[in-house]
């Protein structure tokens, strides 16, 4: 016996999940920005101590191999501070 063809069920219209209504759009963009800022802050909190430790290790090696002096390092740090200002 041949199978019966399914009759298409009436389609219900749903609001697409990815889109926000006009009233929600402002709130969504603000929360998206704050989420991005939070993610960047978290990444910096993870990366910054590692970078600081690596710089300290390089300074230690420079001093140990007598490639520079403490005064050289102090002057270099002062130069960077002046460039940032």
Rosetta constraint file for C-alpha pairs under 8 A:
AtomPair CA 15 CA 19 HARMONIC 7.88 0.50
AtomPair CA 20 CA 24 HARMONIC 5.63 0.50
AtomPair CA 20 CA 25 HARMONIC 5.51 0.50
AtomPair CA 20 CA 28 HARMONIC 7.66 0.50
AtomPair CA 21 CA 25 HARMONIC 5.96 0.50
AtomPair CA 22 CA 26 HARMONIC 7.51 0.50
AtomPair CA 23 CA 27 HARMONIC 7.77 0.50
AtomPair CA 24 CA 28 HARMONIC 5.98 0.50
AtomPair CA 25 CA 29 HARMONIC 6.19 0.50
AtomPair CA 26 CA 30 HARMONIC 6.31 0.50
AtomPair CA 27 CA 31 HARMONIC 6.20 0.50
AtomPair CA 28 CA 32 HARMONIC 5.99 0.50
AtomPair CA 29 CA 33 HARMONIC 6.15 0.50
AtomPair CA 30 CA 34 HARMONIC 6.23 0.50
AtomPair CA 31 CA 35 HARMONIC 6.02 0.50
AtomPair CA 32 CA 36 HARMONIC 6.21 0.50
AtomPair CA 33 CA 37 HARMONIC 6.18 0.50
AtomPair CA 34 CA 38 HARMONIC 6.10 0.50
AtomPair CA 35 CA 39 HARMONIC 6.20 0.50
AtomPair CA 36 CA 40 HARMONIC 6.19 0.50
AtomPair CA 37 CA 41 HARMONIC 6.09 0.50
AtomPair CA 38 CA 42 HARMONIC 6.17 0.50
AtomPair CA 39 CA 43 HARMONIC 6.22 0.50
AtomPair CA 40 CA 44 HARMONIC 6.15 0.50
AtomPair CA 41 CA 45 HARMONIC 6.13 0.50
AtomPair CA 42 CA 46 HARMONIC 6.40 0.50
AtomPair CA 43 CA 47 HARMONIC 6.11 0.50
AtomPair CA 44 CA 48 HARMONIC 5.55 0.50
AtomPair CA 45 CA 49 HARMONIC 7.22 0.50
AtomPair CA 46 CA 50 HARMONIC 7.33 0.50
AtomPair CA 47 CA 51 HARMONIC 6.29 0.50
AtomPair CA 48 CA 52 HARMONIC 6.12 0.50
AtomPair CA 49 CA 53 HARMONIC 6.12 0.50
AtomPair CA 50 CA 54 HARMONIC 6.26 0.50
AtomPair CA 51 CA 55 HARMONIC 6.25 0.50
AtomPair CA 52 CA 56 HARMONIC 6.24 0.50
AtomPair CA 53 CA 57 HARMONIC 6.16 0.50
AtomPair CA 54 CA 58 HARMONIC 6.21 0.50
AtomPair CA 55 CA 59 HARMONIC 6.20 0.50
AtomPair CA 56 CA 60 HARMONIC 6.14 0.50
AtomPair CA 57 CA 61 HARMONIC 6.28 0.50
AtomPair CA 58 CA 62 HARMONIC 6.16 0.50
AtomPair CA 59 CA 63 HARMONIC 6.26 0.50
AtomPair CA 59 CA 73 HARMONIC 7.63 0.50
AtomPair CA 60 CA 64 HARMONIC 6.03 0.50
AtomPair CA 61 CA 65 HARMONIC 5.94 0.50
AtomPair CA 62 CA 66 HARMONIC 6.02 0.50
AtomPair CA 62 CA 67 HARMONIC 5.16 0.50
AtomPair CA 62 CA 68 HARMONIC 5.90 0.50
AtomPair CA 63 CA 67 HARMONIC 6.22 0.50
AtomPair CA 63 CA 68 HARMONIC 5.79 0.50
AtomPair CA 63 CA 69 HARMONIC 6.11 0.50
AtomPair CA 63 CA 70 HARMONIC 7.37 0.50
AtomPair CA 68 CA 72 HARMONIC 6.00 0.50
AtomPair CA 68 CA 73 HARMONIC 7.34 0.50
AtomPair CA 69 CA 73 HARMONIC 6.54 0.50
AtomPair CA 70 CA 74 HARMONIC 6.20 0.50
AtomPair CA 71 CA 75 HARMONIC 6.10 0.50
AtomPair CA 72 CA 76 HARMONIC 6.14 0.50
AtomPair CA 73 CA 77 HARMONIC 6.21 0.50
AtomPair CA 74 CA 78 HARMONIC 6.18 0.50
AtomPair CA 75 CA 79 HARMONIC 6.08 0.50
AtomPair CA 76 CA 80 HARMONIC 6.34 0.50
AtomPair CA 77 CA 81 HARMONIC 6.28 0.50
AtomPair CA 78 CA 82 HARMONIC 6.24 0.50
AtomPair CA 79 CA 83 HARMONIC 6.28 0.50
AtomPair CA 80 CA 84 HARMONIC 6.26 0.50
AtomPair CA 81 CA 85 HARMONIC 6.42 0.50
